[in-house]
Amino acid sequence: MPHVRYALALTLLLPFSGTAQAASFPCDKAEAPDEKAICAHLPLNDRDVEMATRFEILKAVLPMGGQSKLKEDQETWLVERRTCGAEVECLRTAYDARLKVLRGVLAEFAKQGPQ
């Protein structure tokens, strides 16, 4: 059960994550419209921090097959996010949908207990 405790401990740290830059990319190197918008809007930046943190937690605790699916889904989502351009509402909706999925996967994983 240590992996569940590890995942839950990291989840508890989410509110304390810094928001000086987005978690999934460096804001000082942002070139794409979606990245610039994420860096310019604190609520989007906060969603990016949470998304990236949950993704990393899941990547660390899921079995190999689950990791591959997680990475494929994330890459697909990033392509979809890019289509939002700088439209804040579109980005918010994209993040909210992705976070719902990642929260659900983490919750299901935590329920399963040791593998």
C-alpha positions as CSV (number, residue, x, y, z in Angstrom):
1,M,0.0,0.0,0.0
2,P,3.0,2.4,0.0
3,H,2.2,3.5,-3.6
4,V,-1.2,4.5,-2.6
5,R,0.1,6.5,0.4
6,Y,2.7,8.1,-1.9
7,A,0.0,9.1,-4.4
8,L,-2.2,10.5,-1.7
9,A,0.6,12.4,-0.1
10,L,1.5,14.1,-3.4
11,T,-2.2,14.9,-4.0
12,L,-2.3,16.6,-0.6
13,L,0.6,18.8,-1.7
14,L,-1.2,20.1,-4.8
15,P,-2.6,23.2,-3.1
16,F,0.9,24.2,-2.1
17,S,2.4,24.0,-5.6
18,G,3.9,27.2,-6.8
19,T,2.3,29.1,-9.7
20,A,5.1,31.2,-10.8
21,Q,5.2,29.2,-14.0
22,A,3.1,26.5,-15.5
23,A,4.1,23.0,-14.4
24,S,4.1,21.3,-17.8
25,F,6.3,23.9,-19.6
26,P,8.5,26.9,-18.8
27,C,6.5,30.1,-19.3
28,D,9.6,32.1,-20.3
29,K,9.9,29.9,-23.3
30,A,6.1,29.8,-24.2
31,E,5.6,30.5,-27.9
32,A,2.3,28.9,-28.8
33,P,-0.9,30.9,-28.2
34,D,-2.3,28.3,-25.8
35,E,0.9,28.3,-23.7
36,K,1.0,32.1,-23.6
37,A,-2.6,32.3,-22.4
38,I,-2.0,29.7,-19.7
39,C,1.0,31.6,-18.4
40,A,-1.0,34.9,-18.5
41,H,-4.1,33.7,-16.7
42,L,-3.5,32.5,-13.1
43,P,-6.6,30.2,-13.0
44,L,-5.4,28.4,-16.2
45,N,-1.9,28.3,-14.8
46,D,-3.2,26.7,-11.6
47,R,-5.1,24.1,-13.7
48,D,-1.9,23.3,-15.6
49,V,0.0,22.8,-12.3
50,E,-2.6,20.5,-11.0
51,M,-2.9,18.6,-14.4
52,A,0.9,18.1,-14.6
53,T,1.2,17.1,-11.0
54,R,-1.6,14.5,-11.3
55,F,-0.2,13.2,-14.5
56,E,3.3,12.7,-12.9
57,I,1.7,10.9,-9.9
58,L,-0.2,8.6,-12.1
59,K,2.8,8.0,-14.4
60,A,4.8,6.9,-11.3
61,V,2.2,4.6,-9.8
62,L,0.3,3.0,-12.7
63,P,1.5,-0.4,-14.1
64,M,3.3,-0.4,-17.4
65,G,0.2,-0.8,-19.6
66,G,-1.6,2.0,-17.7
67,Q,1.4,4.3,-18.1
68,S,1.3,3.8,-21.9
69,K,-2.4,4.6,-22.1
70,L,-1.9,7.6,-19.8
71,K,0.9,9.0,-22.0
72,E,-1.1,8.4,-25.2
73,D,-4.2,10.1,-23.8
74,Q,-2.1,13.0,-22.6
75,E,-0.5,13.5,-26.0
76,T,-3.9,13.5,-27.6
77,W,-5.2,16.0,-25.1
78,L,-2.3,18.3,-25.6
79,V,-3.0,18.3,-29.4
80,E,-6.6,19.2,-28.6
81,R,-5.6,21.9,-26.1
82,R,-3.4,23.5,-28.8
83,T,-6.5,23.9,-31.0
84,C,-7.9,26.4,-28.4
85,G,-5.2,28.9,-29.2
86,A,-5.5,31.8,-26.8
87,E,-9.2,31.3,-26.1
88,V,-9.3,31.3,-22.3
89,E,-12.8,29.7,-22.0
90,C,-11.8,26.9,-24.4
91,L,-8.6,26.2,-22.4
92,R,-10.6,26.3,-19.1
93,T,-13.0,23.7,-20.5
94,A,-10.2,21.5,-21.9
95,Y,-8.4,21.6,-18.5
96,D,-11.6,20.9,-16.5
97,A,-12.3,17.9,-18.7
98,R,-8.8,16.5,-18.4
99,L,-8.6,17.1,-14.7
100,K,-11.9,15.2,-14.3
101,V,-10.4,12.2,-16.0
102,L,-7.1,12.3,-14.1
103,R,-8.9,12.7,-10.8
104,G,-11.1,9.7,-11.6
105,V,-8.1,7.5,-12.6
106,L,-6.3,8.4,-9.4
107,A,-9.4,7.8,-7.3
108,E,-9.9,4.4,-8.9
109,F,-6.2,3.5,-8.5
110,A,-6.3,4.4,-4.8
111,K,-9.4,2.2,-4.3
112,Q,-7.7,-0.8,-5.7
113,G,-5.0,-0.9,-3.1
114,P,-1.8,-2.9,-3.5
115,Q,-1.3,-4.7,-6.8
